[in-house]
Amino acid sequence: MIDSDGKNKPEIILIASVASNGVIGRDGGQPVYLKADLKRFRQFTLHHPVIMGRKTFEAIVRKTGKPLSERTSIIITKQDGYSAPAGCVVCNSVQEAVEEGTKLDGNVFVIGGEQIFSQTIAIADRLELTEIHDELPGDVYFPKINKSEWRETSREEAEEDGMSYAFVSYGRK
């Protein structure tokens, strides 16, 4: 994205897999894992900073045993003295996390959870969503998308293991 001075402006991009009922999480993890979605997530976020809440970070480490490779994990937490592995950045606010991310790269990806998405959707430039065409049980939700603020820029329908979904990109109007 180019700013009014003709310089590259950092982009804040929210990326998530969202069921038709808004669910993005269940019991500390994702409600469904789609290979194509995970591949797309990696392609978008590789070599870029990723902002997430502490619970999302801990869920990733529980599942994979380590932070996301070849990305700087920027973890937002209110816990004083939170200890994260080398290569991770710990911040106490969304604003601080965005500032740290934009120092590192021109694209900063916000990867969850619910509170972090809710706090960043107003400042986001793009949304990269996997829209699952089914309702899924869960306890964590993506914020409602105000269609008057966003325009769909691309859509690719797909199916995997009997589940239909679409990769959808939105740009701010």
Backbone as CSV, one residue per row, in Angstrom:
resi,resn,N_x,N_y,N_z,CA_x,CA_y,CA_z,C_x,C_y,C_z
1,MET,0.845,-1.169,0.000,0.000,0.000,0.000,0.896,1.241,0.000
2,ILE,0.536,2.234,-0.755,1.311,3.466,-0.869,0.587,4.572,-0.092
3,ASP,1.343,5.305,0.740,0.700,6.387,1.484,0.669,7.666,0.654
4,SER,0.170,8.758,1.229,-0.012,10.009,0.486,1.313,10.633,0.054
5,ASP,2.430,10.242,0.685,3.747,10.749,0.299,4.414,9.876,-0.760
6,GLY,3.702,8.859,-1.237,4.256,7.970,-2.252,5.163,6.892,-1.686
7,LYS,5.192,6.736,-0.355,6.030,5.724,0.284,5.189,4.492,0.610
8,ASN,5.869,3.357,0.707,5.165,2.147,1.115,4.668,2.299,2.542
9,LYS,3.388,2.053,2.735,2.783,2.120,4.059,2.621,0.689,4.556
10,PRO,2.994,0.422,5.798,2.780,-0.932,6.310,1.303,-1.309,6.252
11,GLU,1.045,-2.575,5.954,-0.327,-3.071,5.924,-0.579,-3.957,7.132
12,ILE,-1.743,-3.761,7.739,-2.206,-4.616,8.823,-3.225,-5.564,8.191
13,ILE,-2.957,-6.858,8.290,-3.781,-7.863,7.624,-4.276,-8.863,8.665
14,LEU,-5.594,-9.011,8.771,-6.170,-10.023,9.635,-6.345,-11.285,8.818
15,ILE,-5.900,-12.424,9.354,-6.009,-13.694,8.647,-6.624,-14.712,9.598
16,ALA,-7.688,-15.376,9.106,-8.401,-16.317,9.969,-9.221,-17.296,9.143
17,SER,-9.564,-18.382,9.769,-10.497,-19.363,9.242,-11.776,-19.188,10.046
18,VAL,-12.886,-18.855,9.355,-14.113,-18.456,10.037,-15.296,-19.290,9.546
19,ALA,-15.998,-19.933,10.477,-17.203,-20.683,10.130,-18.340,-19.709,9.840
20,SER,-19.402,-20.197,9.202,-20.518,-19.321,8.826,-21.201,-18.690,10.042
21,ASN,-21.049,-19.275,11.223,-21.603,-18.688,12.438,-20.565,-17.847,13.188
22,GLY,-19.432,-17.541,12.541,-18.415,-16.679,13.118,-17.385,-17.375,13.983
23,VAL,-17.521,-18.670,14.196,-16.604,-19.405,15.079,-15.212,-19.483,14.466
24,ILE,-14.210,-19.179,15.310,-12.805,-19.324,14.914,-12.041,-20.237,15.867
25,GLY,-12.630,-20.551,17.030,-11.923,-21.365,18.003,-12.848,-22.212,18.841
26,ARG,-12.230,-23.273,19.382,-12.989,-24.184,20.244,-12.032,-24.870,21.206
27,ASP,-12.317,-24.731,22.481,-11.535,-25.411,23.526,-10.029,-25.182,23.386
28,GLY,-9.636,-23.947,23.098,-8.217,-23.617,23.015,-7.536,-23.992,21.716
29,GLY,-8.289,-24.313,20.686,-7.709,-24.641,19.387,-8.665,-24.243,18.280
30,GLN,-8.348,-24.623,17.066,-9.238,-24.359,15.938,-10.310,-25.433,15.897
31,PRO,-11.518,-25.103,15.440,-12.572,-26.115,15.382,-12.357,-27.132,14.258
32,VAL,-11.593,-26.757,13.240,-11.318,-27.662,12.125,-9.967,-27.269,11.514
33,TYR,-9.244,-28.283,11.042,-7.970,-28.035,10.373,-8.082,-28.499,8.933
34,LEU,-7.903,-27.566,7.999,-7.940,-27.867,6.568,-6.523,-27.706,6.022
35,LYS,-6.012,-28.723,5.349,-4.639,-28.666,4.834,-4.415,-27.459,3.930
36,ALA,-5.367,-27.191,3.035,-5.213,-26.063,2.109,-5.218,-24.724,2.856
37,ASP,-6.010,-24.633,3.911,-6.051,-23.414,4.723,-4.719,-23.205,5.443
38,LEU,-4.178,-24.257,6.015,-2.887,-24.151,6.701,-1.775,-23.769,5.720
39,LYS,-1.825,-24.334,4.520,-0.839,-24.001,3.483,-0.958,-22.527,3.092
40,ARG,-2.187,-22.056,2.896,-2.418,-20.646,2.541,-1.943,-19.723,3.661
41,PHE,-2.252,-20.079,4.902,-1.807,-19.302,6.060,-0.278,-19.175,6.063
42,ARG,0.396,-20.287,5.842,1.870,-20.274,5.820,2.387,-19.403,4.673
43,GLN,1.801,-19.543,3.472,2.256,-18.750,2.325,2.127,-17.252,2.590
44,PHE,1.013,-16.852,3.189,0.808,-15.431,3.474,1.745,-14.918,4.558
45,THR,1.898,-15.667,5.644,2.576,-15.134,6.832,4.077,-15.388,6.880
46,LEU,4.579,-16.307,6.076,6.005,-16.655,6.121,6.874,-15.412,5.927
47,HIS,7.848,-15.248,6.803,8.808,-14.145,6.787,8.192,-12.791,7.167
48,HIS,7.013,-12.812,7.752,6.364,-11.586,8.229,6.083,-11.720,9.724
49,PRO,6.018,-10.608,10.445,5.632,-10.685,11.850,4.154,-11.050,11.983
50,VAL,3.855,-11.842,13.019,2.485,-12.239,13.303,2.132,-11.794,14.722
51,ILE,1.023,-11.074,14.830,0.545,-10.577,16.117,-0.553,-11.499,16.612
52,MET,-0.463,-11.847,17.890,-1.481,-12.721,18.479,-1.572,-12.479,19.977
53,GLY,-2.677,-12.907,20.539,-2.830,-12.885,21.983,-2.074,-14.048,22.609
54,ARG,-1.891,-13.955,23.910,-1.159,-14.986,24.648,-1.806,-16.365,24.502
55,LYS,-3.125,-16.437,24.587,-3.801,-17.737,24.486,-3.584,-18.363,23.112
56,THR,-3.616,-17.557,22.061,-3.362,-18.073,20.708,-1.933,-18.583,20.607
57,PHE,-0.981,-17.800,21.137,0.422,-18.223,21.117,0.585,-19.558,21.840
58,GLU,0.002,-19.658,23.021,0.150,-20.889,23.801,-0.528,-22.073,23.113
59,ALA,-1.631,-21.846,22.397,-2.292,-22.921,21.650,-1.393,-23.411,20.515
60,ILE,-0.717,-22.479,19.840,0.206,-22.854,18.755,1.344,-23.693,19.311
61,VAL,1.930,-23.251,20.411,3.050,-23.983,21.010,2.592,-25.359,21.508
62,ARG,1.381,-25.433,22.065,0.834,-26.735,22.498,0.709,-27.695,21.314
63,LYS,0.251,-27.177,20.178,0.009,-28.027,18.997,1.309,-28.390,18.279
64,THR,2.225,-27.417,18.140,3.429,-27.637,17.327,4.704,-27.850,18.141
65,GLY,4.656,-27.482,19.412,5.837,-27.626,20.260,6.782,-26.439,20.203
66,LYS,6.447,-25.426,19.379,7.329,-24.260,19.238,6.552,-23.105,18.603
67,PRO,7.134,-21.898,18.649,6.506,-20.783,17.920,6.536,-21.051,16.415
68,LEU,5.746,-20.303,15.666,5.727,-20.440,14.209,7.126,-20.153,13.653
69,SER,7.609,-21.032,12.798,8.960,-20.863,12.258,8.986,-19.790,11.172
70,GLU,10.120,-19.149,11.041,10.400,-18.141,10.014,9.437,-16.959,10.047
71,ARG,8.914,-16.683,11.248,8.055,-15.519,11.505,8.370,-15.029,12.904
72,THR,8.315,-13.730,13.106,8.462,-13.192,14.450,7.088,-13.173,15.110
73,SER,6.956,-13.903,16.205,5.700,-13.920,16.956,5.685,-12.736,17.907
74,ILE,4.674,-11.894,17.756,4.479,-10.763,18.649,3.271,-11.096,19.510
75,ILE,3.513,-11.280,20.797,2.502,-11.780,21.718,1.996,-10.631,22.585
76,ILE,0.678,-10.468,22.612,0.068,-9.439,23.446,-0.461,-10.104,24.710
77,THR,-0.026,-9.599,25.852,-0.490,-10.132,27.135,-0.515,-9.027,28.179
78,LYS,-1.395,-9.184,29.142,-1.446,-8.267,30.284,-0.632,-8.814,31.447
79,GLN,-0.111,-10.034,31.300,0.667,-10.655,32.375,2.022,-9.972,32.508
80,ASP,2.325,-9.506,33.696,3.643,-8.922,33.954,4.697,-10.015,33.922
81,GLY,5.823,-9.728,33.272,6.941,-10.656,33.251,6.699,-11.916,32.442
82,TYR,5.766,-11.865,31.483,5.502,-13.052,30.655,6.772,-13.431,29.912
83,SER,7.135,-14.693,29.988,8.359,-15.186,29.363,8.023,-15.941,28.081
84,ALA,8.637,-15.510,26.996,8.445,-16.163,25.701,9.807,-16.603,25.163
85,PRO,9.811,-17.580,24.274,11.074,-18.059,23.700,11.821,-16.961,22.933
86,ALA,13.103,-17.180,22.747,13.930,-16.249,21.968,13.317,-16.067,20.592
87,GLY,13.395,-14.849,20.068,12.847,-14.546,18.756,11.411,-14.057,18.797
88,CYS,10.777,-14.159,19.961,9.415,-13.651,20.130,9.485,-12.280,20.803
89,VAL,8.460,-11.480,20.571,8.365,-10.154,21.176,7.101,-10.135,22.027
90,VAL,7.232,-9.675,23.269,6.081,-9.586,24.163,5.689,-8.128,24.303
91,CYS,4.393,-7.837,24.100,3.864,-6.477,24.203,2.664,-6.473,25.142
92,ASN,2.357,-5.287,25.667,1.229,-5.162,26.595,-0.002,-4.518,25.977
93,SER,0.063,-4.151,24.687,-1.098,-3.545,24.034,-1.049,-3.806,22.537
94,VAL,-2.210,-3.667,21.908,-2.287,-3.798,20.451,-1.429,-2.727,19.797
95,GLN,-1.519,-1.504,20.284,-0.752,-0.404,19.694,0.743,-0.706,19.722
96,GLU,1.241,-1.170,20.851,2.659,-1.513,20.971,3.022,-2.650,20.011
97,ALA,2.156,-3.647,19.901,2.408,-4.791,19.011,2.465,-4.352,17.558
98,VAL,1.531,-3.496,17.149,1.518,-2.999,15.763,2.780,-2.185,15.497
99,GLU,3.179,-1.339,16.431,4.413,-0.557,16.268,5.620,-1.464,16.114
100,GLU,5.716,-2.494,16.940,6.836,-3.439,16.842,6.807,-4.183,15.505
101,GLY,5.636,-4.609,15.088,5.507,-5.341,13.827,5.883,-4.505,12.624
102,THR,5.432,-3.246,12.597,5.721,-2.402,11.439,7.176,-1.970,11.392
103,LYS,7.886,-2.038,12.509,9.335,-1.794,12.493,10.053,-2.927,11.751
104,LEU,9.470,-4.121,11.803,10.109,-5.308,11.233,9.813,-5.519,9.759
105,ASP,8.598,-5.089,9.300,8.190,-5.465,7.953,7.047,-4.577,7.479
106,GLY,6.817,-4.577,6.176,5.728,-3.807,5.595,4.376,-4.475,5.694
107,ASN,4.349,-5.764,5.994,3.094,-6.477,6.195,3.113,-7.121,7.569
108,VAL,2.079,-6.825,8.345,1.947,-7.395,9.677,0.637,-8.170,9.706
109,PHE,0.711,-9.439,10.084,-0.471,-10.290,10.110,-0.969,-10.460,11.536
110,VAL,-2.256,-10.247,11.714,-2.909,-10.481,12.996,-3.579,-11.840,12.879
111,ILE,-3.239,-12.763,13.810,-3.702,-14.138,13.667,-4.625,-14.596,14.799
112,GLY,-4.992,-13.713,15.705,-5.973,-14.082,16.721,-5.541,-13.762,18.127
113,GLY,-6.396,-14.007,19.017,-7.719,-14.551,18.994,-8.794,-13.465,18.920
114,GLU,-9.930,-13.806,19.500,-11.118,-12.971,19.390,-10.876,-11.532,19.842
115,GLN,-10.296,-11.342,21.018,-10.068,-9.980,21.524,-9.115,-9.200,20.627
116,ILE,-8.074,-9.854,20.144,-7.091,-9.164,19.308,-7.715,-8.805,17.959
117,PHE,-8.490,-9.718,17.371,-9.185,-9.385,16.131,-10.150,-8.215,16.345
118,SER,-10.890,-8.246,17.444,-11.854,-7.171,17.719,-11.165,-5.817,17.882
119,GLN,-9.959,-5.818,18.439,-9.224,-4.573,18.655,-8.483,-4.085,17.419
120,THR,-8.290,-4.951,16.424,-7.504,-4.550,15.253,-8.311,-4.408,13.969
121,ILE,-9.541,-4.884,13.930,-10.299,-4.829,12.675,-10.505,-3.388,12.214
122,ALA,-10.600,-2.441,13.144,-10.813,-1.030,12.776,-9.576,-0.410,12.124
123,ILE,-8.395,-0.974,12.367,-7.165,-0.408,11.785,-6.616,-1.283,10.656
124,ALA,-7.289,-2.398,10.386,-6.808,-3.330,9.356,-6.978,-2.742,7.967
125,ASP,-6.048,-3.100,7.077,-6.115,-2.718,5.666,-6.732,-3.823,4.818
126,ARG,-6.518,-5.089,5.252,-7.000,-6.244,4.491,-7.471,-7.330,5.437
127,LEU,-8.364,-8.166,4.909,-8.780,-9.387,5.589,-8.504,-10.541,4.636
128,GLU,-7.854,-11.567,5.109,-7.620,-12.790,4.342,-8.307,-13.909,5.102
129,LEU,-9.500,-14.289,4.637,-10.316,-15.236,5.381,-10.536,-16.529,4.614
130,THR,-10.585,-17.604,5.351,-11.097,-18.859,4.839,-12.502,-18.938,5.407
131,GLU,-13.494,-18.754,4.551,-14.888,-18.750,4.985,-15.456,-20.154,4.809
132,ILE,-15.652,-20.828,5.937,-16.195,-22.183,5.937,-17.707,-22.074,5.803
133,HIS,-18.283,-22.819,4.881,-19.706,-22.685,4.567,-20.617,-23.460,5.521
134,ASP,-20.095,-23.898,6.638,-20.883,-24.617,7.648,-20.753,-23.916,8.992
135,GLU,-21.764,-24.116,9.844,-21.657,-23.669,11.225,-20.847,-24.715,11.971
136,LEU,-19.976,-24.252,12.862,-19.168,-25.160,13.663,-19.345,-24.826,15.135
137,PRO,-19.286,-25.829,15.997,-19.353,-25.533,17.428,-18.069,-24.831,17.861
138,GLY,-18.201,-23.879,18.779,-17.017,-23.188,19.255,-17.329,-22.181,20.324
139,ASP,-16.267,-21.576,20.844,-16.417,-20.608,21.920,-15.616,-19.327,21.680
140,VAL,-15.036,-19.198,20.499,-14.272,-18.006,20.127,-14.770,-17.560,18.754
141,TYR,-15.004,-16.241,18.591,-15.649,-15.724,17.383,-14.848,-14.599,16.724
142,PHE,-14.960,-14.525,15.391,-14.396,-13.430,14.620,-15.399,-12.274,14.678
143,PRO,-14.920,-11.020,14.708,-15.869,-9.899,14.740,-16.694,-9.826,13.458
144,LYS,-17.866,-9.265,13.573,-18.731,-9.060,12.404,-18.018,-8.135,11.419
145,ILE,-18.141,-8.454,10.139,-17.541,-7.629,9.091,-18.598,-6.645,8.608
146,ASN,-18.310,-5.375,8.748,-19.219,-4.335,8.271,-18.999,-4.199,6.767
147,LYS,-19.943,-4.710,5.978,-19.797,-4.742,4.515,-19.711,-3.344,3.897
148,SER,-20.130,-2.313,4.636,-20.007,-0.955,4.097,-18.560,-0.453,4.182
149,GLU,-17.709,-1.144,4.959,-16.305,-0.746,5.109,-15.351,-1.611,4.288
150,TRP,-15.840,-2.758,3.791,-14.975,-3.714,3.117,-15.542,-4.089,1.751
151,ARG,-14.632,-4.347,0.806,-15.044,-4.852,-0.502,-14.300,-6.155,-0.754
152,GLU,-15.032,-7.111,-1.292,-14.417,-8.392,-1.625,-13.559,-8.193,-2.860
153,THR,-12.299,-8.612,-2.795,-11.392,-8.445,-3.926,-11.091,-9.752,-4.646
154,SER,-11.284,-10.878,-3.964,-11.131,-12.174,-4.626,-11.822,-13.254,-3.807
155,ARG,-12.210,-14.308,-4.520,-12.875,-15.459,-3.889,-12.516,-16.701,-4.678
156,GLU,-12.100,-17.733,-3.977,-11.779,-19.017,-4.597,-12.482,-20.118,-3.800
157,GLU,-13.466,-20.739,-4.411,-14.213,-21.812,-3.745,-13.380,-23.102,-3.740
158,ALA,-13.550,-23.884,-2.663,-12.802,-25.132,-2.539,-13.579,-26.113,-1.669
159,GLU,-13.111,-27.348,-1.657,-13.697,-28.376,-0.804,-12.583,-29.317,-0.359
160,GLU,-12.684,-29.752,0.881,-11.694,-30.687,1.417,-12.387,-31.572,2.449
161,ASP,-12.216,-32.861,2.326,-12.812,-33.824,3.260,-14.298,-33.571,3.479
162,GLY,-15.019,-33.233,2.411,-16.454,-33.010,2.494,-16.868,-31.656,3.036
163,MET,-15.901,-30.801,3.351,-16.219,-29.478,3.872,-15.973,-28.443,2.777
164,SER,-17.001,-27.645,2.465,-16.824,-26.602,1.458,-16.494,-25.281,2.134
165,TYR,-15.654,-24.508,1.446,-15.185,-23.237,1.986,-14.703,-22.378,0.830
166,ALA,-14.368,-21.141,1.152,-13.822,-20.225,0.139,-12.686,-19.439,0.748
167,PHE,-11.636,-19.246,-0.043,-10.580,-18.304,0.322,-11.046,-16.944,-0.170
168,VAL,-11.229,-16.005,0.743,-11.786,-14.707,0.388,-10.857,-13.595,0.882
169,SER,-10.571,-12.658,-0.009,-9.775,-11.481,0.337,-10.683,-10.265,0.342
170,TYR,-10.508,-9.424,1.342,-11.258,-8.163,1.439,-10.271,-7.019,1.568
171,GLY,-10.582,-5.909,0.915,-9.815,-4.681,1.059,-10.708,-3.613,1.660
172,ARG,-10.112,-2.722,2.400,-10.886,-1.638,2.992,-11.336,-0.702,1.885
173,LYS,-12.598,-0.252,1.948,-13.146,0.668,0.945,-12.546,2.048,1.135
